[in-house]
Amino acid sequence: MTLWICAVTVIAVLADARWAATALGGSMICLAVARLVLPAGVVPQIRRRFWDAATLAALGIALLALASWGNATLVS
């Protein structure tokens, strides 16, 4: 997990924020599906299985929706 966060950070530095947000959002959705499908103990858990998956999916969808704004210019 830590390695993936480091990889997303490198993507943000070398490519741009849109790619990093897209990668992070997609991985959160994949983790939500894995949390629903895989047996208990394989994927880290915080609460119940449904609550973990719903939270991960909602945050992943939000990141994917907002990823296109990652390189928005500042309005001054």
All heavy atoms as TSV, in Angstrom:
chain	resi	resn	atom	element	x	y	z
A	1	MET	N	N	0.828	-1.185	0.000
A	1	MET	CA	C	0.000	0.000	0.000
A	1	MET	C	C	0.875	1.251	0.000
A	1	MET	O	O	0.610	2.191	-0.741
A	1	MET	CB	C	-0.924	-0.039	1.214
A	1	MET	CG	C	-1.900	1.093	1.271
A	1	MET	SD	S	-3.075	1.044	-0.051
A	1	MET	CE	C	-4.508	0.545	0.799
A	2	THR	N	N	1.902	1.254	0.842
A	2	THR	CA	C	2.792	2.406	0.906
A	2	THR	C	C	3.534	2.590	-0.410
A	2	THR	O	O	3.746	3.720	-0.844
A	2	THR	CB	C	3.794	2.226	2.060
A	2	THR	OG1	O	3.073	2.008	3.261
A	2	THR	CG2	C	4.670	3.441	2.218
A	3	LEU	N	N	3.904	1.496	-1.039
A	3	LEU	CA	C	4.585	1.573	-2.323
A	3	LEU	C	C	3.695	2.218	-3.380
A	3	LEU	O	O	4.162	3.014	-4.193
A	3	LEU	CB	C	5.015	0.170	-2.765
A	3	LEU	CG	C	5.817	0.076	-4.052
A	3	LEU	CD1	C	7.129	0.832	-3.902
A	3	LEU	CD2	C	6.080	-1.361	-4.394
A	4	TRP	N	N	2.392	1.902	-3.349
A	4	TRP	CA	C	1.471	2.486	-4.322
A	4	TRP	C	C	1.303	3.992	-4.086
A	4	TRP	O	O	1.251	4.766	-5.035
A	4	TRP	CB	C	0.125	1.785	-4.291
A	4	TRP	CG	C	-0.839	2.386	-5.261
A	4	TRP	CD1	C	-2.008	3.010	-4.976
A	4	TRP	CD2	C	-0.695	2.462	-6.680
A	4	TRP	NE1	N	-2.601	3.452	-6.126
A	4	TRP	CE2	C	-1.815	3.142	-7.187
A	4	TRP	CE3	C	0.280	2.023	-7.570
A	4	TRP	CZ2	C	-1.988	3.381	-8.539
A	4	TRP	CZ3	C	0.093	2.274	-8.917
A	4	TRP	CH2	C	-1.023	2.934	-9.382
A	5	ILE	N	N	1.243	4.417	-2.829
A	5	ILE	CA	C	1.142	5.848	-2.536
A	5	ILE	C	C	2.392	6.576	-3.022
A	5	ILE	O	O	2.314	7.676	-3.588
A	5	ILE	CB	C	0.924	6.081	-1.023
A	5	ILE	CG1	C	-0.392	5.449	-0.576
A	5	ILE	CG2	C	0.960	7.553	-0.676
A	5	ILE	CD1	C	-1.618	6.025	-1.239
A	6	CYS	N	N	3.557	5.952	-2.850
A	6	CYS	CA	C	4.799	6.540	-3.364
A	6	CYS	C	C	4.777	6.615	-4.887
A	6	CYS	O	O	5.219	7.608	-5.475
A	6	CYS	CB	C	6.003	5.735	-2.888
A	6	CYS	SG	S	6.308	5.864	-1.127
A	7	ALA	N	N	4.239	5.581	-5.532
A	7	ALA	CA	C	4.147	5.584	-6.993
A	7	ALA	C	C	3.212	6.684	-7.485
A	7	ALA	O	O	3.505	7.361	-8.476
A	7	ALA	CB	C	3.676	4.221	-7.486
A	8	VAL	N	N	2.096	6.894	-6.813
A	8	VAL	CA	C	1.167	7.963	-7.194
A	8	VAL	C	C	1.829	9.326	-7.001
A	8	VAL	O	O	1.662	10.228	-7.829
A	8	VAL	CB	C	-0.150	7.852	-6.384
A	8	VAL	CG1	C	-1.004	9.084	-6.550
A	8	VAL	CG2	C	-0.919	6.619	-6.809
A	9	THR	N	N	2.612	9.478	-5.952
A	9	THR	CA	C	3.337	10.734	-5.733
A	9	THR	C	C	4.343	10.980	-6.846
A	9	THR	O	O	4.468	12.105	-7.343
A	9	THR	CB	C	4.050	10.700	-4.366
A	9	THR	OG1	O	3.085	10.426	-3.354
A	9	THR	CG2	C	4.733	12.022	-4.078
A	10	VAL	N	N	5.054	9.950	-7.266
A	10	VAL	CA	C	6.009	10.084	-8.369
A	10	VAL	C	C	5.278	10.430	-9.660
A	10	VAL	O	O	5.748	11.262	-10.443
A	10	VAL	CB	C	6.842	8.793	-8.520
A	10	VAL	CG1	C	7.643	8.792	-9.809
A	10	VAL	CG2	C	7.758	8.630	-7.319
A	11	ILE	N	N	4.118	9.814	-9.888
A	11	ILE	CA	C	3.314	10.144	-11.070
A	11	ILE	C	C	2.920	11.622	-11.036
A	11	ILE	O	O	2.971	12.316	-12.056
A	11	ILE	CB	C	2.063	9.248	-11.154
A	11	ILE	CG1	C	2.452	7.816	-11.471
A	11	ILE	CG2	C	1.084	9.770	-12.206
A	11	ILE	CD1	C	1.307	6.832	-11.363
A	12	ALA	N	N	2.542	12.117	-9.864
A	12	ALA	CA	C	2.140	13.525	-9.745
A	12	ALA	C	C	3.302	14.453	-10.042
A	12	ALA	O	O	3.122	15.510	-10.663
A	12	ALA	CB	C	1.593	13.797	-8.348
A	13	VAL	N	N	4.494	14.082	-9.608
A	13	VAL	CA	C	5.661	14.943	-9.822
A	13	VAL	C	C	6.128	14.866	-11.272
A	13	VAL	O	O	6.411	15.897	-11.897
A	13	VAL	CB	C	6.800	14.561	-8.856
A	13	VAL	CG1	C	8.083	15.268	-9.212
A	13	VAL	CG2	C	6.394	14.873	-7.429
A	14	LEU	N	N	6.219	13.666	-11.818
A	14	LEU	CA	C	6.775	13.503	-13.160
A	14	LEU	C	C	5.761	13.767	-14.271
A	14	LEU	O	O	6.125	14.330	-15.306
A	14	LEU	CB	C	7.348	12.094	-13.315
A	14	LEU	CG	C	8.540	11.768	-12.417
A	14	LEU	CD1	C	9.010	10.340	-12.663
A	14	LEU	CD2	C	9.674	12.755	-12.622
A	15	ALA	N	N	4.530	13.337	-14.096
A	15	ALA	CA	C	3.518	13.539	-15.144
A	15	ALA	C	C	2.712	14.788	-14.797
A	15	ALA	O	O	3.126	15.898	-15.106
A	15	ALA	CB	C	2.630	12.315	-15.269
A	16	ASP	N	N	1.570	14.617	-14.185
A	16	ASP	CA	C	0.782	15.747	-13.698
A	16	ASP	C	C	-0.253	15.247	-12.695
A	16	ASP	O	O	-0.403	14.052	-12.470
A	16	ASP	CB	C	0.127	16.535	-14.833
A	16	ASP	CG	C	-0.849	15.725	-15.676
A	16	ASP	OD1	O	-1.106	14.575	-15.335
A	16	ASP	OD2	O	-1.358	16.270	-16.665
A	17	ALA	N	N	-0.957	16.175	-12.102
A	17	ALA	CA	C	-1.895	15.850	-11.029
A	17	ALA	C	C	-3.102	15.071	-11.545
A	17	ALA	O	O	-3.675	14.265	-10.809
A	17	ALA	CB	C	-2.356	17.126	-10.336
A	18	ARG	N	N	-3.481	15.293	-12.801
A	18	ARG	CA	C	-4.637	14.565	-13.340
A	18	ARG	C	C	-4.380	13.068	-13.391
A	18	ARG	O	O	-5.240	12.271	-13.024
A	18	ARG	CB	C	-4.989	15.073	-14.737
A	18	ARG	CG	C	-5.627	16.443	-14.722
A	18	ARG	CD	C	-6.066	16.844	-16.077
A	18	ARG	NE	N	-4.890	16.934	-16.951
A	18	ARG	CZ	C	-4.940	17.160	-18.237
A	18	ARG	NH1	N	-6.090	17.307	-18.825
A	18	ARG	NH2	N	-3.843	17.250	-18.947
A	19	TRP	N	N	-3.206	12.677	-13.864
A	19	TRP	CA	C	-2.873	11.255	-13.930
A	19	TRP	C	C	-2.788	10.645	-12.542
A	19	TRP	O	O	-3.220	9.506	-12.322
A	19	TRP	CB	C	-1.564	11.041	-14.683
A	19	TRP	CG	C	-1.715	11.237	-16.151
A	19	TRP	CD1	C	-1.324	12.316	-16.871
A	19	TRP	CD2	C	-2.341	10.346	-17.070
A	19	TRP	NE1	N	-1.652	12.150	-18.191
A	19	TRP	CE2	C	-2.278	10.944	-18.340
A	19	TRP	CE3	C	-2.938	9.105	-16.939
A	19	TRP	CZ2	C	-2.798	10.337	-19.471
A	19	TRP	CZ3	C	-3.444	8.505	-18.068
A	19	TRP	CH2	C	-3.382	9.119	-19.318
A	20	ALA	N	N	-2.210	11.378	-11.603
A	20	ALA	CA	C	-2.088	10.866	-10.239
A	20	ALA	C	C	-3.457	10.696	-9.592
A	20	ALA	O	O	-3.727	9.677	-8.945
A	20	ALA	CB	C	-1.221	11.801	-9.404
A	21	ALA	N	N	-4.345	11.670	-9.758
A	21	ALA	CA	C	-5.686	11.569	-9.177
A	21	ALA	C	C	-6.483	10.448	-9.837
A	21	ALA	O	O	-7.230	9.732	-9.164
A	21	ALA	CB	C	-6.424	12.895	-9.313
A	22	THR	N	N	-6.306	10.271	-11.135
A	22	THR	CA	C	-6.985	9.183	-11.835
A	22	THR	C	C	-6.485	7.826	-11.347
A	22	THR	O	O	-7.280	6.911	-11.105
A	22	THR	CB	C	-6.782	9.308	-13.358
A	22	THR	OG1	O	-7.279	10.582	-13.785
A	22	THR	CG2	C	-7.491	8.209	-14.109
A	23	ALA	N	N	-5.184	7.698	-11.188
A	23	ALA	CA	C	-4.610	6.439	-10.698
A	23	ALA	C	C	-5.065	6.147	-9.273
A	23	ALA	O	O	-5.421	5.006	-8.943
A	23	ALA	CB	C	-3.084	6.497	-10.762
A	24	LEU	N	N	-5.083	7.159	-8.431
A	24	LEU	CA	C	-5.500	6.964	-7.041
A	24	LEU	C	C	-6.994	6.636	-6.954
A	24	LEU	O	O	-7.397	5.743	-6.210
A	24	LEU	CB	C	-5.177	8.205	-6.214
A	24	LEU	CG	C	-5.332	8.082	-4.713
A	24	LEU	CD1	C	-4.452	6.967	-4.172
A	24	LEU	CD2	C	-4.983	9.395	-4.043
A	25	GLY	N	N	-7.822	7.328	-7.731
A	25	GLY	CA	C	-9.255	7.045	-7.748
A	25	GLY	C	C	-9.557	5.652	-8.274
A	25	GLY	O	O	-10.382	4.927	-7.718
A	26	GLY	N	N	-8.881	5.257	-9.342
A	26	GLY	CA	C	-9.075	3.916	-9.892
A	26	GLY	C	C	-8.639	2.831	-8.926
A	26	GLY	O	O	-9.296	1.793	-8.794
A	27	SER	N	N	-7.533	3.076	-8.234
A	27	SER	CA	C	-7.073	2.072	-7.281
A	27	SER	C	C	-8.011	1.967	-6.077
A	27	SER	O	O	-8.174	0.886	-5.508
A	27	SER	CB	C	-5.655	2.381	-6.825
A	27	SER	OG	O	-5.614	3.578	-6.085
A	28	MET	N	N	-8.643	3.075	-5.693
A	28	MET	CA	C	-9.601	3.018	-4.593
A	28	MET	C	C	-10.834	2.213	-4.987
A	28	MET	O	O	-11.379	1.452	-4.167
A	28	MET	CB	C	-9.992	4.426	-4.152
A	28	MET	CG	C	-8.875	5.150	-3.444
A	28	MET	SD	S	-9.300	6.824	-2.999
A	28	MET	CE	C	-10.208	6.505	-1.501
A	29	ILE	N	N	-11.275	2.343	-6.226
A	29	ILE	CA	C	-12.412	1.553	-6.693
A	29	ILE	C	C	-12.028	0.073	-6.770
A	29	ILE	O	O	-12.812	-0.795	-6.368
A	29	ILE	CB	C	-12.921	2.090	-8.045
A	29	ILE	CG1	C	-13.552	3.462	-7.824
A	29	ILE	CG2	C	-13.911	1.127	-8.679
A	29	ILE	CD1	C	-13.967	4.171	-9.075
A	30	CYS	N	N	-10.827	-0.217	-7.239
A	30	CYS	CA	C	-10.368	-1.608	-7.272
A	30	CYS	C	C	-10.265	-2.188	-5.863
A	30	CYS	O	O	-10.617	-3.349	-5.630
A	30	CYS	CB	C	-9.013	-1.699	-7.963
A	30	CYS	SG	S	-9.087	-1.404	-9.725
A	31	LEU	N	N	-9.814	-1.383	-4.914
A	31	LEU	CA	C	-9.723	-1.838	-3.534
A	31	LEU	C	C	-11.111	-2.074	-2.940
A	31	LEU	O	O	-11.307	-3.009	-2.164
A	31	LEU	CB	C	-8.952	-0.824	-2.697
A	31	LEU	CG	C	-8.602	-1.215	-1.272
A	31	LEU	CD1	C	-7.760	-2.484	-1.254
A	31	LEU	CD2	C	-7.867	-0.089	-0.582
A	32	ALA	N	N	-12.082	-1.254	-3.331
A	32	ALA	CA	C	-13.458	-1.461	-2.865
A	32	ALA	C	C	-14.019	-2.781	-3.381
A	32	ALA	O	O	-14.651	-3.527	-2.635
A	32	ALA	CB	C	-14.350	-0.302	-3.308
A	33	VAL	N	N	-13.765	-3.075	-4.640
A	33	VAL	CA	C	-14.229	-4.344	-5.210
A	33	VAL	C	C	-13.511	-5.511	-4.525
A	33	VAL	O	O	-14.140	-6.520	-4.184
A	33	VAL	CB	C	-14.015	-4.366	-6.743
A	33	VAL	CG1	C	-14.266	-5.743	-7.317
A	33	VAL	CG2	C	-14.892	-3.328	-7.410
A	34	ALA	N	N	-12.213	-5.359	-4.302
A	34	ALA	CA	C	-11.458	-6.416	-3.623
A	34	ALA	C	C	-11.976	-6.627	-2.208
A	34	ALA	O	O	-12.045	-7.762	-1.728
A	34	ALA	CB	C	-9.977	-6.061	-3.605
A	35	ARG	N	N	-12.349	-5.557	-1.543
A	35	ARG	CA	C	-12.869	-5.675	-0.173
A	35	ARG	C	C	-14.177	-6.449	-0.152
A	35	ARG	O	O	-14.465	-7.179	0.787
A	35	ARG	CB	C	-13.056	-4.274	0.412
A	35	ARG	CG	C	-13.595	-4.237	1.815
A	35	ARG	CD	C	-12.548	-4.655	2.820
A	35	ARG	NE	N	-13.068	-4.525	4.160
A	35	ARG	CZ	C	-13.499	-5.571	4.901
A	35	ARG	NH1	N	-13.415	-6.778	4.434
A	35	ARG	NH2	N	-13.979	-5.374	6.097
A	36	LEU	N	N	-14.985	-6.304	-1.204
A	36	LEU	CA	C	-16.251	-7.042	-1.277
A	36	LEU	C	C	-16.058	-8.506	-1.663
A	36	LEU	O	O	-16.771	-9.377	-1.177
A	36	LEU	CB	C	-17.194	-6.382	-2.280
A	36	LEU	CG	C	-17.836	-5.071	-1.851
A	36	LEU	CD1	C	-18.627	-4.483	-3.003
A	36	LEU	CD2	C	-18.722	-5.282	-0.639
A	37	VAL	N	N	-15.087	-8.786	-2.527
A	37	VAL	CA	C	-14.950	-10.110	-3.117
A	37	VAL	C	C	-14.027	-11.019	-2.309
A	37	VAL	O	O	-14.337	-12.194	-2.110
A	37	VAL	CB	C	-14.439	-9.983	-4.576
A	37	VAL	CG1	C	-14.150	-11.331	-5.173
A	37	VAL	CG2	C	-15.452	-9.233	-5.409
A	38	LEU	N	N	-12.902	-10.500	-1.852
A	38	LEU	CA	C	-11.909	-11.341	-1.181
A	38	LEU	C	C	-12.328	-11.677	0.248
A	38	LEU	O	O	-13.092	-10.936	0.867
A	38	LEU	CB	C	-10.556	-10.630	-1.181
A	38	LEU	CG	C	-9.941	-10.401	-2.559
A	38	LEU	CD1	C	-8.668	-9.594	-2.441
A	38	LEU	CD2	C	-9.661	-11.715	-3.246
A	39	PRO	N	N	-11.816	-12.772	0.778
A	39	PRO	CA	C	-12.180	-13.151	2.147
A	39	PRO	C	C	-11.617	-12.177	3.179
A	39	PRO	O	O	-10.697	-11.412	2.892
A	39	PRO	CB	C	-11.567	-14.546	2.315
A	39	PRO	CG	C	-10.546	-14.669	1.260
A	39	PRO	CD	C	-10.955	-13.757	0.148
A	40	ALA	N	N	-12.170	-12.233	4.377
A	40	ALA	CA	C	-11.759	-11.328	5.451
A	40	ALA	C	C	-10.279	-11.535	5.783
A	40	ALA	O	O	-9.773	-12.655	5.772
A	40	ALA	CB	C	-12.618	-11.573	6.690
A	41	GLY	N	N	-9.599	-10.456	6.055
A	41	GLY	CA	C	-8.198	-10.516	6.427
A	41	GLY	C	C	-7.234	-10.310	5.283
A	41	GLY	O	O	-6.057	-10.059	5.507
A	42	VAL	N	N	-7.696	-10.412	4.034
A	42	VAL	CA	C	-6.814	-10.219	2.887
A	42	VAL	C	C	-6.612	-8.734	2.619
A	42	VAL	O	O	-5.500	-8.274	2.371
A	42	VAL	CB	C	-7.376	-10.939	1.636
A	42	VAL	CG1	C	-6.521	-10.661	0.423
A	42	VAL	CG2	C	-7.490	-12.425	1.892
A	43	VAL	N	N	-7.688	-7.982	2.672
A	43	VAL	CA	C	-7.659	-6.537	2.465
A	43	VAL	C	C	-7.796	-5.870	3.835
A	43	VAL	O	O	-8.624	-6.304	4.645
A	43	VAL	CB	C	-8.802	-6.099	1.521
A	43	VAL	CG1	C	-8.812	-4.604	1.324
A	43	VAL	CG2	C	-8.694	-6.806	0.194
A	44	PRO	N	N	-7.003	-4.840	4.122
A	44	PRO	CA	C	-7.131	-4.169	5.425
A	44	PRO	C	C	-8.562	-3.680	5.658
A	44	PRO	O	O	-9.217	-3.187	4.741
A	44	PRO	CB	C	-6.174	-2.986	5.315
A	44	PRO	CG	C	-5.225	-3.348	4.243
A	44	PRO	CD	C	-5.963	-4.232	3.307
A	45	GLN	N	N	-9.031	-3.824	6.896
A	45	GLN	CA	C	-10.401	-3.425	7.202
A	45	GLN	C	C	-10.414	-2.425	8.342
A	45	GLN	O	O	-9.575	-2.451	9.211
A	45	GLN	CB	C	-11.248	-4.636	7.549
A	45	GLN	CG	C	-10.807	-5.375	8.788
A	45	GLN	CD	C	-11.673	-6.599	9.017
A	45	GLN	OE1	O	-12.371	-7.058	8.135
A	45	GLN	NE2	N	-11.619	-7.115	10.219
A	46	ILE	N	N	-11.395	-1.531	8.301
A	46	ILE	CA	C	-11.601	-0.555	9.355
A	46	ILE	C	C	-12.936	-0.822	10.040
A	46	ILE	O	O	-13.015	-0.962	11.238
A	46	ILE	CB	C	-11.593	0.889	8.792
A	46	ILE	CG1	C	-10.301	1.170	8.029
A	46	ILE	CG2	C	-11.795	1.899	9.883
A	46	ILE	CD1	C	-9.055	1.105	8.857
A	47	ARG	N	N	-13.977	-0.893	9.271
A	47	ARG	CA	C	-15.324	-1.163	9.787
A	47	ARG	C	C	-15.842	-2.443	9.150
A	47	ARG	O	O	-15.084	-3.292	8.746
A	47	ARG	CB	C	-16.261	0.005	9.462
A	47	ARG	CG	C	-15.789	1.332	9.980
A	47	ARG	CD	C	-16.202	1.488	11.416
A	47	ARG	NE	N	-15.828	2.826	11.861
A	47	ARG	CZ	C	-15.272	3.081	13.007
A	47	ARG	NH1	N	-15.013	2.118	13.844
A	47	ARG	NH2	N	-14.965	4.304	13.347
A	48	ARG	N	N	-17.147	-2.511	8.991
A	48	ARG	CA	C	-17.731	-3.668	8.315
A	48	ARG	C	C	-17.428	-3.624	6.829
A	48	ARG	O	O	-17.118	-2.580	6.267
A	48	ARG	CB	C	-19.232	-3.703	8.551
A	48	ARG	CG	C	-19.574	-4.104	9.979
A	48	ARG	CD	C	-21.039	-4.117	10.156
A	48	ARG	NE	N	-21.500	-2.734	9.973
A	48	ARG	CZ	C	-22.680	-2.297	10.348
A	48	ARG	NH1	N	-23.529	-3.094	10.894
A	48	ARG	NH2	N	-23.015	-1.033	10.168
A	49	ARG	N	N	-17.526	-4.775	6.192
A	49	ARG	CA	C	-17.159	-4.931	4.787
A	49	ARG	C	C	-17.927	-3.963	3.878
A	49	ARG	O	O	-17.343	-3.280	3.035
A	49	ARG	CB	C	-17.440	-6.372	4.365
A	49	ARG	CG	C	-17.053	-6.696	2.969
A	49	ARG	CD	C	-17.398	-8.129	2.632
A	49	ARG	NE	N	-16.752	-9.056	3.532
A	49	ARG	CZ	C	-15.687	-9.781	3.202
A	49	ARG	NH1	N	-15.188	-9.690	2.003
A	49	ARG	NH2	N	-15.146	-10.606	4.070
A	50	PHE	N	N	-19.243	-3.867	4.038
A	50	PHE	CA	C	-20.034	-2.990	3.169
A	50	PHE	C	C	-19.654	-1.527	3.363
A	50	PHE	O	O	-19.530	-0.772	2.399
A	50	PHE	CB	C	-21.529	-3.187	3.436
A	50	PHE	CG	C	-22.384	-2.238	2.658
A	50	PHE	CD1	C	-22.594	-2.443	1.307
A	50	PHE	CD2	C	-22.944	-1.128	3.261
A	50	PHE	CE1	C	-23.371	-1.555	0.565
A	50	PHE	CE2	C	-23.716	-0.237	2.535
A	50	PHE	CZ	C	-23.927	-0.449	1.183
A	51	TRP	N	N	-19.465	-1.104	4.609
A	51	TRP	CA	C	-19.133	0.299	4.874
A	51	TRP	C	C	-17.774	0.658	4.286
A	51	TRP	O	O	-17.592	1.723	3.709
A	51	TRP	CB	C	-19.164	0.554	6.379
A	51	TRP	CG	C	-18.917	1.973	6.733
A	51	TRP	CD1	C	-17.819	2.459	7.352
A	51	TRP	CD2	C	-19.750	3.099	6.473
A	51	TRP	NE1	N	-17.921	3.818	7.497
A	51	TRP	CE2	C	-19.097	4.236	6.968
A	51	TRP	CE3	C	-20.988	3.252	5.856
A	51	TRP	CZ2	C	-19.650	5.511	6.873
A	51	TRP	CZ3	C	-21.523	4.531	5.767
A	51	TRP	CH2	C	-20.866	5.626	6.272
A	52	ASP	N	N	-16.793	-0.221	4.431
A	52	ASP	CA	C	-15.470	0.012	3.841
A	52	ASP	C	C	-15.565	0.149	2.321
A	52	ASP	O	O	-15.000	1.070	1.727
A	52	ASP	CB	C	-14.526	-1.138	4.178
A	52	ASP	CG	C	-14.047	-1.109	5.608
A	52	ASP	OD1	O	-14.250	-0.090	6.290
A	52	ASP	OD2	O	-13.462	-2.114	6.042
A	53	ALA	N	N	-16.278	-0.778	1.695
A	53	ALA	CA	C	-16.386	-0.760	0.236
A	53	ALA	C	C	-17.145	0.468	-0.253
A	53	ALA	O	O	-16.757	1.090	-1.250
A	53	ALA	CB	C	-17.059	-2.031	-0.253
A	54	ALA	N	N	-18.211	0.842	0.446
A	54	ALA	CA	C	-18.986	2.014	0.033
A	54	ALA	C	C	-18.163	3.295	0.157
A	54	ALA	O	O	-18.194	4.154	-0.733
A	54	ALA	CB	C	-20.261	2.119	0.875
A	55	THR	N	N	-17.418	3.409	1.231
A	55	THR	CA	C	-16.589	4.603	1.425
A	55	THR	C	C	-15.476	4.676	0.381
A	55	THR	O	O	-15.240	5.736	-0.214
A	55	THR	CB	C	-15.984	4.603	2.837
A	55	THR	OG1	O	-17.036	4.517	3.787
A	55	THR	CG2	C	-15.186	5.856	3.089
A	56	LEU	N	N	-14.789	3.564	0.158
A	56	LEU	CA	C	-13.729	3.544	-0.852
A	56	LEU	C	C	-14.271	3.854	-2.245
A	56	LEU	O	O	-13.659	4.611	-3.002
A	56	LEU	CB	C	-13.033	2.182	-0.856
A	56	LEU	CG	C	-12.027	1.947	0.259
A	56	LEU	CD1	C	-11.657	0.475	0.325
A	56	LEU	CD2	C	-10.794	2.794	0.037
A	57	ALA	N	N	-15.424	3.274	-2.587
A	57	ALA	CA	C	-16.007	3.511	-3.913
A	57	ALA	C	C	-16.431	4.967	-4.072
A	57	ALA	O	O	-16.189	5.582	-5.118
A	57	ALA	CB	C	-17.186	2.580	-4.140
A	58	ALA	N	N	-17.049	5.540	-3.039
A	58	ALA	CA	C	-17.492	6.939	-3.130
A	58	ALA	C	C	-16.303	7.888	-3.275
A	58	ALA	O	O	-16.336	8.806	-4.109
A	58	ALA	CB	C	-18.311	7.300	-1.889
A	59	LEU	N	N	-15.265	7.669	-2.502
A	59	LEU	CA	C	-14.085	8.533	-2.614
A	59	LEU	C	C	-13.360	8.321	-3.941
A	59	LEU	O	O	-12.847	9.281	-4.531
A	59	LEU	CB	C	-13.143	8.284	-1.439
A	59	LEU	CG	C	-13.674	8.728	-0.080
A	59	LEU	CD1	C	-12.714	8.312	1.026
A	59	LEU	CD2	C	-13.909	10.224	-0.044
A	60	GLY	N	N	-13.332	7.082	-4.420
A	60	GLY	CA	C	-12.720	6.816	-5.720
A	60	GLY	C	C	-13.468	7.480	-6.859
A	60	GLY	O	O	-12.862	8.063	-7.763
A	61	ILE	N	N	-14.789	7.406	-6.813
A	61	ILE	CA	C	-15.607	8.065	-7.851
A	61	ILE	C	C	-15.436	9.579	-7.786
A	61	ILE	O	O	-15.325	10.244	-8.819
A	61	ILE	CB	C	-17.081	7.654	-7.703
A	61	ILE	CG1	C	-17.246	6.188	-8.089
A	61	ILE	CG2	C	-17.997	8.532	-8.539
A	61	ILE	CD1	C	-18.595	5.600	-7.752
A	62	ALA	N	N	-15.379	10.130	-6.580
A	62	ALA	CA	C	-15.164	11.580	-6.438
A	62	ALA	C	C	-13.802	11.987	-7.003
A	62	ALA	O	O	-13.697	13.011	-7.696
A	62	ALA	CB	C	-15.271	11.978	-4.970
A	63	LEU	N	N	-12.766	11.203	-6.732
A	63	LEU	CA	C	-11.444	11.526	-7.284
A	63	LEU	C	C	-11.446	11.432	-8.806
A	63	LEU	O	O	-10.848	12.278	-9.485
A	63	LEU	CB	C	-10.387	10.586	-6.709
A	63	LEU	CG	C	-9.773	11.011	-5.400
A	63	LEU	CD1	C	-8.868	9.912	-4.868
A	63	LEU	CD2	C	-9.003	12.292	-5.553
A	64	LEU	N	N	-12.092	10.421	-9.349
A	64	LEU	CA	C	-12.155	10.297	-10.805
A	64	LEU	C	C	-12.934	11.455	-11.426
A	64	LEU	O	O	-12.579	11.953	-12.501
A	64	LEU	CB	C	-12.791	8.963	-11.200
A	64	LEU	CG	C	-11.922	7.727	-10.967
A	64	LEU	CD1	C	-12.710	6.466	-11.306
A	64	LEU	CD2	C	-10.657	7.797	-11.781
A	65	ALA	N	N	-13.989	11.892	-10.750
A	65	ALA	CA	C	-14.783	13.001	-11.276
A	65	ALA	C	C	-14.014	14.317	-11.219
A	65	ALA	O	O	-14.148	15.163	-12.107
A	65	ALA	CB	C	-16.084	13.127	-10.490
A	66	LEU	N	N	-13.208	14.494	-10.182
A	66	LEU	CA	C	-12.473	15.754	-10.013
A	66	LEU	C	C	-11.076	15.733	-10.626
A	66	LEU	O	O	-10.394	16.754	-10.630
A	66	LEU	CB	C	-12.372	16.094	-8.529
A	66	LEU	CG	C	-13.705	16.373	-7.834
A	66	LEU	CD1	C	-13.491	16.529	-6.335
A	66	LEU	CD2	C	-14.363	17.599	-8.417
A	67	ALA	N	N	-10.643	14.589	-11.152
A	67	ALA	CA	C	-9.294	14.472	-11.680
A	67	ALA	C	C	-9.051	15.408	-12.855
A	67	ALA	O	O	-7.930	15.907	-13.041
A	67	ALA	CB	C	-9.010	13.031	-12.098
A	68	SER	N	N	-10.065	15.676	-13.644
A	68	SER	CA	C	-9.875	16.537	-14.807
A	68	SER	C	C	-9.562	17.980	-14.415
A	68	SER	O	O	-9.064	18.754	-15.216
A	68	SER	CB	C	-11.114	16.497	-15.701
A	68	SER	OG	O	-12.227	17.003	-14.988
A	69	TRP	N	N	-9.826	18.346	-13.177
A	69	TRP	CA	C	-9.534	19.693	-12.696
A	69	TRP	C	C	-8.166	19.782	-12.041
A	69	TRP	O	O	-7.822	20.804	-11.447
A	69	TRP	CB	C	-10.598	20.144	-11.713
A	69	TRP	CG	C	-11.932	20.361	-12.330
A	69	TRP	CD1	C	-12.499	19.640	-13.326
A	69	TRP	CD2	C	-12.856	21.364	-11.989
A	69	TRP	NE1	N	-13.738	20.128	-13.615
A	69	TRP	CE2	C	-13.980	21.192	-12.807
A	69	TRP	CE3	C	-12.853	22.376	-11.051
A	69	TRP	CZ2	C	-15.085	22.015	-12.728
A	69	TRP	CZ3	C	-13.963	23.196	-10.973
A	69	TRP	CH2	C	-15.055	23.018	-11.807
A	70	GLY	N	N	-7.387	18.727	-12.114
A	70	GLY	CA	C	-6.107	18.662	-11.432
A	70	GLY	C	C	-5.115	19.707	-11.872
A	70	GLY	O	O	-4.287	20.162	-11.091
A	71	ASN	N	N	-5.166	20.119	-13.119
A	71	ASN	CA	C	-4.239	21.121	-13.629
A	71	ASN	C	C	-4.934	22.441	-13.930
A	71	ASN	O	O	-4.511	23.184	-14.811
A	71	ASN	CB	C	-3.563	20.613	-14.900
A	71	ASN	CG	C	-2.590	19.500	-14.615
A	71	ASN	OD1	O	-2.090	19.398	-13.498
A	71	ASN	ND2	N	-2.325	18.668	-15.592
A	72	ALA	N	N	-5.973	22.747	-13.198
A	72	ALA	CA	C	-6.689	24.010	-13.412
A	72	ALA	C	C	-5.791	25.183	-13.073
A	72	ALA	O	O	-5.002	25.130	-12.137
A	72	ALA	CB	C	-7.953	24.048	-12.551
A	73	THR	N	N	-5.902	26.220	-13.848
A	73	THR	CA	C	-5.082	27.403	-13.604
A	73	THR	C	C	-5.653	28.216	-12.453
A	73	THR	O	O	-6.863	28.188	-12.193
A	73	THR	CB	C	-5.003	28.282	-14.850
A	73	THR	OG1	O	-6.330	28.652	-15.225
A	73	THR	CG2	C	-4.341	27.546	-15.989
A	74	LEU	N	N	-4.802	28.925	-11.774
A	74	LEU	CA	C	-5.243	29.773	-10.670
A	74	LEU	C	C	-5.847	31.068	-11.200
A	74	LEU	O	O	-5.304	31.679	-12.128
A	74	LEU	CB	C	-4.070	30.102	-9.751
A	74	LEU	CG	C	-3.431	28.915	-9.059
A	74	LEU	CD1	C	-2.206	29.362	-8.264
A	74	LEU	CD2	C	-4.423	28.248	-8.136
A	75	VAL	N	N	-6.938	31.463	-10.622
A	75	VAL	CA	C	-7.577	32.723	-10.997
A	75	VAL	C	C	-7.212	33.748	-9.939
A	75	VAL	O	O	-7.457	33.570	-8.761
A	75	VAL	CB	C	-9.116	32.550	-11.072
A	75	VAL	CG1	C	-9.771	33.867	-11.419
A	75	VAL	CG2	C	-9.470	31.485	-12.071
A	76	SER	N	N	-6.581	34.811	-10.398
A	76	SER	CA	C	-6.174	35.818	-9.411
A	76	SER	C	C	-6.792	37.161	-9.698
A	76	SER	O	O	-7.347	37.438	-10.689
A	76	SER	CB	C	-4.668	35.945	-9.379
A	76	SER	OG	O	-4.165	36.220	-10.665
